[in-house]
Amino acid sequence: MIMKTAQRPLEVYLNDVSEHPDVRVGAPLPLGTSESNGGGNFAFFSRHATRVRLELFDRPEDKTPARRIDLDPVRNRTGDVWHIWVDGIRTGQLYAYRVDGPYEPKEGHRFNFAKLLLDPFATAISRFDNWDFGQDLGYDASAPGRDLACSTVDNAAHMPKCVFTHEHFDWHDDRPLRHPWSKTVIYETHVRGFTIHPNSGVEHPGAYRGLIEKIPYLQELGVTAVELMPVHEFNEHEAPRINPQTGKPVSNYWGYNPVAFFAPKASYSSAGGLGQQKLEFKEMVRELHRAGIEVILDVVFNHTAEGNQLGPTLCFRGMDNAIFYTLADDKRYYKDYTGTGNTINANHPVVRDHILAALRYWMVEMHVDGFRFDLASVLGRDRSGKLLADAPLLERIAEDPILRDIKIVAEAWDAAGAYQVGSFSDRRWAEWNGRYRDDVRRFWRGDEGMLGLFANRICGSADIYTGSGKGPEGSINYVTCHDGFTLNDLVSYRDKHNQANGEGNHDGTDANFSQNYGVEGETTDAAIEALRKRQIKNFLLTMFISRGVPMLLGGDEIRRTQGGNNNAYCQDNETSWYDWSYLEKRRDIFRFARGMIAFRRAHPVLSKERFYSDAEIHWFGPHGGSPNWSDPKEKQFACLIYEEDQHSICLMFNAGTDAVEFGLPPAPPGSQWHLAVDTSRESPQDLLAHSEEPLCEDPQAYLLGPRSSAILLARKRESDLAAGSA
């Protein structure tokens, strides 16, 4: 509602801007909205606009605004920034813009005054269930030229509204945690999917507060950061397809199609969608920090939900299409390096500033600790689409004085062929290491010729990162992520099963490097199930002993399954939701994952932010001597890692189908070999608690089962410990 002390006319005309005391010229900075002198300032960029109107609404569903205010193109414009100040604006006020200018698609302009537009700087968007993008088309879909014909249909009733939000929040002296990469364990999850299942046991399922309720679970597991899939506002109802198995529409579940870069997702708030989402998000961050857990956001700055030339007009397209998007030579069309229909013009100075402002906002105002950049290579392309050697935006993000201490992670590729793993921008940028994922999968599947590659991956991928000056901390090590099979499905399905997505099973990658071990999908065969469980433990062990930064896909620790769907972006149902009954049914895997995280924490030599030197690691094969790196059929090797105080760790790997006896190197003087982990053994003997590791029966050899891995620790003899204490 509008906070006013007296009745105002519905419409304030141009000459009223100066005559009415409650409307003033306003200021061009800061962009977006701000509070000042008992009112609200509104400012946004548009270079090619000729007419602007601010509309104020009482309710999100209203078609008619409570007030319309036209901006004078002389008085209310400074350079390319339009601005106005209105008295009595308070937190909770709903607003939006109409922007006029040329509708000339072939020249790149798509202004349409009939379409209500969201503020690019809006910090909250009203919750709007059943949002239909079909009502927001800026063109006449029935005309012969389709997008060449401007629509005259008003869409205000079919658009959510921006929310003026400048409320106080008590952070309780919250401060950035700044965990070093060497102590970071990332848990990738989805805010809604984490707790929306009926058996999640939380009071606020599918919400930011639901995630708060699961903090004790995250603490027990031992992770130090959550990486949240997109929380920027998006329309979950935009997908036009039908699930052929259910006959119901699919949804935009993942959220990789943003409509606003500053606004947290309204439907993830349990308290309401009229600005409460911002407060609840802050509450979630504060409580995660209190528990010692950082918050990393998966952000999409490479494209928006406005799609190609046939997409809706929601924000940027109607504000200044030719500036915000990378257009083709025929400016009617968009260059598409993202696979979504459009590409943000990220290296235009105005757009660069917009992205930087968004990052600063989430860091300063919302206390976020880091960002993972979806299809980050797009951000390194110039306006012609060429990849830049020193992309200005990427350098500015890395060198920005406000963002200097946050974590920045790149998905170092895009949908147009760029693949920059190992060479992405500045040293500050960490990278999702796709080669780690593939090489580790292939080694444990038993592929030939993987021995040396696997060894490189567990040592931090020096072969990938040394050339760019990065250390192991530049490698985000993962076996699975949201995009692809879950860990359970990786060892249960040879092929993808994405029929429910409605794309004829053509979506999703075919390069899964997976195996089902005899049966496609679930099975009651005990031998197959035992092998799958062993492989899951092999993957977990590998990830948590590797130098670099481990990232666990949420749910893998309880064997969450998607039924073989490796692209569940549109499955807002039990395909994607966490089934918390698995925590009890598969507690042995949870115990193993938790134990391996604790093992990594107890042995910091495994996570140092530098590559191993020859003096720190010794490689050997089953029969002594160096492994036969050049033999493509070789699938077993081991290494000895030297810790401080003459302690040592012995890692053994066997990706073959037969058991192998490893000759053991002598333990350091005064020490004996103790068994810490063996993935071939049943729980709880597969991972032994610290200081409870049993002495190896044979100090000179260890029999490692097929498709298994093991860890031995050199511990001082009890007699030596007793002598030392005496």
N, C-alpha and C positions, 0 to 999 in steps of 0.2 A: 504494500500500500504506500501511497505518497504522503509524506509527513508535511502537512501544510497547516497554517493557522487561519487561512482565509480562503474563500472560494476563488478559484482561478479559471480563466477561460480555457477551453479545451485546446485551443490553437494559439500559439505565440508566433506572430509573423516576424519577418525580418526586422522591421523597424522597432519591434517590441524588445529586441535584445538589449537595447540601451535604455529604453523607456521604462521597462519593468524592473524594479529593484531586485527581484528574485532571479533574474537571468542576466549574466554578465558575459563578457568576452571570453573569460577563462584563460588558461595557460597551456602552451604546447607541450610542456613537460611537467610531470612524467607522463609517458604514454599510458593509455588505459584509464582507469579511474583513480581518483585520490580524494581524500577529505581535506577541506580547508574552509575556515571561517564559517562553520555551520552549514556547509553545503558540500556538493560534490562536483569535482572537475572531471570532464570527459575529453579525451584526446585520442586521435588515431591518425594513421598515415594513409593518404591517398593522393597520388600525384596527378592522376588523370580525371578525378571526379570533378563534376561541375555543380553539383547540388548535394547537400547532406541534410538529413533530418534525424534528430534524436527523438525516440518515442519511449514514453514511460508507461508501464502497465501495472495493473493491480494483481492479475493472476496469470499464471503461465499459459493457460488455454485461451486467454482473451484474444479476440480478433481485432477489437477496437482499442486503441491505447487510451489511457486516462488523460494523456497530454501529448501534444506534438510540438516540437520546437525546431524550427528551421534555422540553420546556421547561415549567417551572412558570409559569402565567399570572400569578402574583403576583410571584415572585422574579425571573423572567427577562423581565420586561416593564417598560419605562419609558415611560409615555405610550402611544404607538402603536408603539413600537419593541421588537421581541423580540430577545433577545441571550443569548449563552452563550459561555463560554471552555472550551476543551478542551486538555488537556496533550498534548504530543508531536506536534501537527499540524505537518507540514512541507510544503514546496513539492512539488507533485505529488499531494497528497491529493485524492481525488475525493469530492464531496459533493453533496447536494441536499436539498430540504425537502419535507415534507408539511404542508399547512395546512388546518385544518378551520374550519367556520363555517356559516352558513346557506346552503343551496342553494335560493334563492328567485329565479329568473330575473326574475320580474315586478317584483321589488324591486331588481333590479340585482346580486344576490349569486349567485356561482357557485363557491363553495368546494366542494372535493371531496378528501377525505383519501385516496382511492384513487389519486390522480394525483400523480406525482413532479413537483416544480416546480424550475425553474432559479432561481438567485439573481439578482435584477435587477441586482446589482452584480458579478456574476461577471466576472473579468478574463480567463478562458479557459473554453471549453466543449470537452469531449473530442470529438475527431473521431468522427463517427458516420455511416459510409457507409450508404446506403439507409434513411435515417430516414423512417419512415412516419407522417405526421401522423394517419392514420386510427386508429392505436392510441392516440392521445393525446386523444381526444374525452372531455370531461367529462360527457357525457350519453349516454343509451342511444339510439342511432340507430334501433333497431328498435321502440322504444316509440311509441305513437300520437302523443304530444305531442312526440316527438323531444327537443329541448333542454330541455323541461320536466321530463324524467325523469333523475334523477341516475344516472350509471354507477357500478357497483361493481367494475369490472374494474381490477386493478392493472396499471399500464403501465411499471413500473420497467425491465423488460428492453428496452423499446422507446424509452427516453429516453436521450440523452447525459447526462453528468454534468458538474457544475461542477468546475473544477480550482483548488485553492488555489495561488496563484502569488505568491510574494514573494522572488524570486531576485535576485541581484546582476547588474547589467549594466554593463560598462565603456563609458561614452559617449566616452572619449578627449577630454574637455573640449569636447564638442559644445555649440554655442551657437546660438540662433535667428539665422537669416540676416537677417530683416527687410528684404527687398528692398522698396523703395517701389513703389507701384502703377505709377509712371511707367517703371520698369525691369522690369516683370513681363511675361512671356510664358507663358501657361498651356498645358499639354499635357494634355488629358483622355484617360485611358486606363483599361483594365481589367487588374488584376493578372494574372489567369489568361490572358485572351485575348492579352495582349501577347507572351507567349513560349511558349504551349502548342503552337503548330504544330510539327510535326516538323522543319521547316527553319529554326527560330529560331536554331539554333546555340548554345544555352546548355546548361549541365550540369544546371540546375534548372528545367525548363520548367514554366510555370504557377504559379511560386512567387515569394515575396518576393525570394528570392535570384536568381531568374531576372531580375527587374527590375534588381537590382544589376548583373548581367552586361551589361545593355543601357545602363548609364549612359554609356559613351563615345559611343554613338549619340545619346543625348539631348544630350550636350555638343556634339557636332558640329552637330546641328540648331540649337542656340542657345537652347533654352527655359530658363526660370528657375524653373519650378514644374511639378510633376505634380499633376493633380487626379485622385485615384483614385476610381473608382466603388466602391460600398459594400464595405467590408471588415469591418463589424460582422457577427458570426456570423449565418448564415442557413441555411436548408435548401434546397439546390439541387434536392432531389427532391420538393418539395411539389406541383409542377404536375400536375394530374390528366389533362391532355389528351395526345392522340397526334398526332404529326406524320403527316398523311395521305399525305405523299409517301414516307415511309420506314417507317411502321408502328411507329416507336419513340417512347417517351415524350419529351415536351419537358421542359426543365428550367428552374429559376429561375436563369438564367445571370447576369443583371445584379445580383441581390442586393438589390433594393429591397423587402425584406420581412424586417426584422430580428427576431431572437429575443432578442438581448442587446446592449445599448448600449455595454458596456465591453469586450467580448471580440473580438479580431481573428479573422478567419476561419481556422479550423484547417486546412482543406484547401489553403490557400495556403502552408502551411509545408512545406518539403522535409525538415525535420528530425524531424517528428512532430507529433501533435495532442494531446499531454498537457501543454501549457504551453509547448512549444517554439515555438509560433506567436507567442507574445508576444515572445520573444527575437529571433526571426527578423525580425519586424516592426521592432523597434528597430534591428536591424542594417541593415535597408534604409534607414530614416530617417537613421541616422548616415552611411552611405555617400553618400546623395543630398546631404546637407548638405556633406559633404567636397568634393563636386563642384560646390557652389554652387547646388544645386537644392532649392527648398522643397517641402514635402509638404502638399497640401490634401486633406482628406477630404470626400467626398460623403456626408453623413449624413442619415439618415431618422429624424426624431423625431416625425413626424406620424401614424404608425400602426405596427402590429406585425404579425407573421405569424399572430397568433391570429384574425384575420379577424372575420366577423360572428358571430351567435349560433350558427351551425352549425360554427364553426371549432374548432381544438384548444385545449386548456388546457395552456399551456406555462410561463407565468410570471405576468405581471401579472393575467391573468384569475383565476387561482387564488389570488393574493396579496390582491387587493382590487379586484375588477372595477369597483365603483361609484366608486372614487376615480380609477383610472388611465385610464378611458375616458369619452368624452362619450356619454352615453346619451340615447335618445329619450324622449319623454313616457311612452310605455310602456317601462319600463326593461328589458324583455326584449330590446329591440332597440338597435342602435347608430346614432348619427348618423354619416354617411359623407361626409366632405368630401374624401376622398382617393381614392375609386374602388376601395378595397381591402376594404371591409367594416367597418372601424372607424376611429376617430379618437382619437388620444391627447388626454387632457384637459389640454392643455399649460398652461392658465392656472389650474389648481388649484395652490395654493402647494406642496404636496408634490411634485407632478409637475414643477413649475418647478425645484425644488431638485434633483430627480433629473437632469433634463436638464443643468442647470448643472454638477452634479458630474461628469457624463460628459464634458462639454467640457473642464473643468479637468483631468480625468484624462488625456485624450488629449494635452493641451497640456503638462502638467507631467511626467507619467510617461513618455509616449511621444514627446514632443518634436515633435508635429505643429505646423505653421505656420499652419493656417487651416482653415476649414470652408465647404463649400457646402451650404446647407440645402434639401433636397428639399421641394417644395410648401410653402415657408416661410410663405405666407399663412395656412395652418392654425394656425401657432403664434401668430397674432394674433387668433384667435377666442376669445370667452369660452365659458363652459360652456353657454350657450344657442345658440352658433354664430354670434353676432353679431361682426362685425369691429370690433375696438377701435381707437380713434384713437391711443392711446398704450399699446400692449399691454405689460403688465408684463414678460413673459418676454423680448420683443425688446429692451426698454430695458435689462433686467438683463444680457443678453448683451453689448450695446454698451458698457455702463458698468462691467462687472465688472472689478475691479482686477487680477485674475490674467490675464484674457483681453484686456487693454487693447491689446496690441501685435499680436494675431493678425489675420489676414485673415478677414473674415466676408462671405459672399456669399449672397444670397437668390435662389432661384427664386421670383419674386414673384407667384405665382398658386397656385391650387389647383383641385381637380376639381369645386368647387361654384360656380364662376362668379367668384371673386375674381380680379382682374387689377390688380396694384399696381405695375407697372413705372413708375418715375419718382417714386413716392410711398411707397416702402416704408420705414417706420419712420425710425430715426435716420440722420443723415448718414454715420455710420461704416459703414453697410451698403452694400456694392456689390450690384449686381443683374445677373443674366443679362438682357441686353437683347433680349427677343424681338422687339421692333419693329426693332431693327438687323438681325437675321436676315432678317425678312420683307421689309423695304424694300430691302436690298441684293440679295436674291434677285430681287425683282421688277424692280429697275432693270436688272440684267444680263440678265434674260429678255426685256427690251424692252417691258415694260408701259408704258402711257401714264400721264402725270401723276406720274412718280416723281422728276423732276429735283430739286425742292426738298427732298423727303424724303431723297433720297440725299445731298445736300450737307449736310444737318443731321447725318446719321449719321456721315459721315467727320470731322465737326468735333466729335464728342463728344456729340451729341444734347442740345444746350442747350434745345431746345424741350421735351424730356421732363424734364430734371433741374433746370433753373434754379428752378422753382417750389418745389422741396423743399430748396433750398440745397445740393444736391450738385453736384460738378464732374464733368468727364469720367471721373475715376477711379471714379465710381459706376456706370459702364457697362462690363459685361463684354461685349465685342464678339465675336460668333461668327456664323458662317454655317451651321455644322453642329455637332451635338453627338451624344452617344450616342442621343438620342431623336429619330429621324428618319433621313433619307437620309445616307449618307456624301457627301463632296464629289464623288467620282466618279459616284455614283448620281444626284446632284442634276442632273447634266448628261447622264445616260444614260437616265433613265426619266421618263416623264410621269406614270405612275401607280404606286402602291405594289403590291408583289407579296408579300403576307404569308401566302399559303396554307399554308406550312409551319408556321405557328404554331397551326394547328388551330382557328381561329376564323372560318373562312369568309371570310377577307380583310376582316372587318369591323373589326378592331383597327387602331390606328395612324391618324394624322391624314390627311385628304384635302387639307389646305391646305399642300401642299408647295412651291408656286410653282416647280416644276421644269420641265425641258424635255428631250426626247430628241434633238432636232435631226434627226429623220427616221427613226430606227430605235429601237424599244424594246429597250434592253439593249445587249449587246456587238455590235460590228459590225466588219467588215473594210473598210468604206468609208473610204478615206483622208481624204476631205474632211470627213466627219462627225467622224472621230477628231481631225482637226486643230482643228476648231471646239471640240470638247469640251475639248481640252487648253488652248486659248486661254481659254475661259471659266473653267476651273480656275485659271489664272494670274491672271485678272481678279479672282476672288474672293480669292485669296491677297494680291495687291497691295492691294486695297481694305482688307482687314482690318489689314494691317501698316502702312498709312499713316494709319489712323484714330486720332484721339485717343480715349482710353479704354484699356481693358485687353484685348489680343487673347487669344482662347482658340482653340487649334487642336485639332480632334478628332484623336486619335491615329490614324495610318494615312492621313489625308488627304494627307500629304506624299509618300506612295507610291501614291496612288490605290487605297486599299483599297476593295473592293466588298462589298456584302451581297446582291448579286443583285436589287436593287430592294426588299428587305425594309426597311421604315422603322420597324420596331418589333421588333427582334431580341432582345427581352428573354429569350426562352426558347430561344435557339439556341446551345448550347454545342458548336459544331462549326465547320467551315470557313466557314460563313456569317459568323461573328463574329470568328474568329481572324485574327491578322495573318499574311498570307502573305508571308514575308520575301523570296521570290523577286522580288516587285515592286520591291524596292530596286534591283536591277540592271536589271530590265526598264523601269522608269520613273524612272531616276535623274535625268532632266532635270527632273521635277517636284520631286523631293527637293532638287535643286540650287537650283531657283527659290525654294522655301519657305525653305531655309536662307539664301539670299541676301537675301530680303526681311526676314527677322528681323535679319540683320546691318545692312541698310540702315536699319531703324528705330533700331537701337542707335547707328548712326553719326550720326543726325540727331535729337537729343533734342527739337527743336522739335515733332516729330510726336506726342510722348507727354507733353507738359506737363500737369500736373494743374490746368489752368484752361482756360476756353474762349477761342477766338481773339478778339482785339479787331479792330476795323476796320483798325487800323494794321498788323496782322500778316498779313492775308490779303486778296487782291484777286481777284474773280471776273470771268471774261470768257467770252464765247461764241466760236465758231469764227471769226466775222468781226469780232471786236473788240466793245467795249461790253459791257454786262452781259448775262448769259444771259437768255433769255426765260422766266423762271420760271413764268409763267402759261400758257404754251402746253403743253397736255398731250401734244402730239406731239413736243416737243423731247426729244432723247435724247443730246445732246452738250454738254459744258461743260468749263471748265478753271479752275484757280485758281493764283495765285502766292502762295507762302508765304515770308515774309522770315525768314531766319535771322540769326544774329549775324555780325559782321565782313563785312557787306554781301553775304553769300551768299544765294542764293534757290533755292527748289525750285518747279518748274512741273509741276503734275499735270494730265493730260488724260484725259478719259473719253469713249468713244464706244460707246453701247449700241445704235446703229443698225446696219442691215445694209449700209450703204455707207461707203466710206472718206470721211473728212472732213479738209480742210486747215484747220489752225488758224493764224491769224495770231499770231505770238509778240510779247509785250511786249519792250521793250528790256531786255537784261541790265543788271545794275547796272554803273556806271562801272568800266572796267578789267577787265570780265568777259566771258565768252562762254558760250553755251549748249552743254552737253555732254549726250549721250544716256546715261542711266543704265539705263533699263528700257523695253522695248517688248514687250508680251505677244503681239503679232502675229508676232514674229520667232522663229525656231527657236533652240533652245539650241546654243551658249552665247551667241549674240548677243542673246538676250532680256533678259539681265541682266548688266551689265558690272561687273567687280570695281572696288573703290574705287581711285581715281587712274588707272584705265585707261579711263574713259569717253571715247569718241571725240567730237571736235568735231562739232557739227551742221553739215551741209553748207550749209544755208540758215539764217542767223541770224534771218530774219524770218518763217519759216513752217515748219510741220511737218505732214506728211501722216500722219494716223493711220488705220490700217486699220479695217475693220468689226469691231464687237464687240471692241474693243481698248482698252487703256489704256497710258499712257506717262508716264515721269518724266524731266524734264530738270533738270540742275543748272547753276547759274551758277558757273563757275570763272574765276579770274583768268587773264589772258593770260600765256603763258609769258614774254613780254618784261617784263611787270610783275613777275612772280615773280623773274626774273633780276635786275632792277633793285633789287628789295627785298633780295635776298640780298647784292648787292654793297654 
